[in-house]
Amino acid sequence: MSNFNVPKREEVSVANQAIFDNLENAVGFVPNLYATYAYSENALGNYLALSNAKTSLSAKEKEVVNLAVSQVNACTYCLSAHTAIGKMNGFTDAQILELRAGKASFDTKLNALAALAKNITENRGATSSAVVENFFNAGWTKENLIDTIVLVGDKTISNYLHKTTDVPVDFPVAQDLETIEA
């Protein structure tokens, strides 16, 4: 059990309070994991800057990576959040489950992206040359490769933060993939 409570607005710095206000206006609430970043004076702003930075990947493509990485890292919080975001980006429940497993039978290019994200995460960056070659053969570029690696790092940060703090999930909880596939 975690000894981390989710900090309330009045418990964080003035700078983080402003970020909380922006999140409230944009999203309608401050997700618990974002609030947990606010224990640090700088981490929440830094993480949001990284997470919202320009990339060659579309919002939908970013969700492919987020789902595959969060599954490998077994992060219930991020799987739950990115299942909801994946649906907002047009993925069906069945497609989200496939993406979590590191594949996309419904789209060759997304299949290569999901496989790459899964392989990078499983192998801690020692990515299989065959997986990288398949990624390029599917039409992705070197820029896309670098941006995917950055996104794997971004999502891994949140996965680790949740797995360490175990703050409550405030999204509909994603089902365990192994239970669904059994």
N, C-alpha and C positions, 0 to 999 in steps of 0.2 A: 504494500500500500504506500502511496506517495505521501510525503510530508509537505507537498506543495499545494497551497490554496491558490485559487485564481485571484490575482489582485483586482481590487475594485478601482474605479477611476481615481478616487480620493487617496489611494495608497501609492500611486505612481507619480513620477516627476511631472512637472508642468509641461515639458516637451512631449512626454508620452500621453498626458491628458489630451493634448491637442490632436495627437494621432488617434486616440480613442474616439474623440468627437468626429473626426473625419471618417473613421470606420463606421460609426453609428449612422452618419449621413449617407454613406455610400452603400453599405451592406445591410443596415438595419439593426446591427448588433456588433459587439466586439467578440469575435471568436475566442474561446478560452485559450487556445494555443497562442494566438497573437498577444493576448493579455499577459500570458506567462513570459513572453519575451520582454515585457515591460518591467520585469524585475531589474533588468539592466537599463541604465540611462541611455545606452546607445543601440542595443541589439534590435529592438523593434523597428526603429527607423532604418537601420542598416539592412535588416532582413527584408523589409518591404521594398527598399530601393533595389536590392538584388532581385527579388521576386517579380517586381514590376518593370525591370530594365528592358530595353529594346532587345529583340531577338529575331532571328530569321524564322523562328517557328510560330505558327499561328496559335491562337488560344486553344483550338481543338487539338492541334499537335502537341502542345504543352501538356494537355490532360493525358494524352497517350503515355508520355514519359512519367508524369506524376503518378499515374495508376500503377504502371509496371514497377517503378522504384519502390513505392509504398508497400506493394505486395511482397517484394523480395525482403524488405526491411520489417515486414509484419507490423506495420504501424496502423492500428485500428483508427486512430484519430484522422490521419491523412487519407486513408482508404475511404472513410465515411465522408469527409469533406469533398474529396475529389470524385467520389461517386455522384454526389449532388451536383458538383460543377460540371462533370462530364455529361450529365443529363441536360444541363442548361446549354451545353455546347452541341447538343443533338445526338449524342450516343444513346442507344437503347440499353436496357438492362443486360441483355445477352452480350452486346458488344463490350460493355464495361467489364464483364466477367472475363471475356477473352483478353482484353487489354491488360487486365490484372495478371493474367497468366503469361503475358509477354508475347501475345500474338494477335493478329487481326485478319481472320480468313476473309473478311468482307472488303478488304482494301490492301493491295499488295504493298503500296508505299508505307502505309501505317503499320503493316505487319513488320517491315524491315526496321522501322523506328522503334516499335515495341520490343522487338527482339534485341536491338542494340541497347536500349535502356536497361532491359533485364540483364543482359550479359555484362555490361559495364558494372552494374551494381553487384551482381553475384560474384564477380571476379575482382572487385575493388579496383577497377580501372585497368586490369590486365585483360583487355578486351580481345576476344577471338578474332583473328585476322579474317576468317571466313565470314563472321558476322559483319565486320566492317565492310568487306568486299560486297556482300549482299546489300548492305545499306546504300553504298554508292551505285550499285547496279539497279537499284529501285528508283534512282533519280535524285537522290540526296547529294548535297555538295559538302566540301570540306568545311565551309562556314556552318552548315547545318550540324555537322559532326561536333564542332567545337561548342556550338550553342547547346547541343544536347548534353554534352559533358558538363557544362556549367549548370544546366537545369537538374541533372542528376545530383550534383553537389548541393544545389539549393534545396531540393526535396529531401535529401539525406539529412540536412541540418534540422529540418522540422521533424523528420522521423525520429531522429535521435533525441531531440528535445522532448517529444511526447513520451518516448519509451523511458526516458530518465525521470520525468516529472509525473507522468501518468495522470495529468489533469483530466477532468471529465470531458467526454465527447459531447459536443453540443450540436451535432448534426444527426440525422437518422443513421443509426449504426449499420455499417456495411456488414453483410453476411460473411462468414468465414468461407473462403474459396474452397477449401478442402471438403467442407460439409456439402457444399453445392455440387461439386464435381463427383462426390461419392455415389 
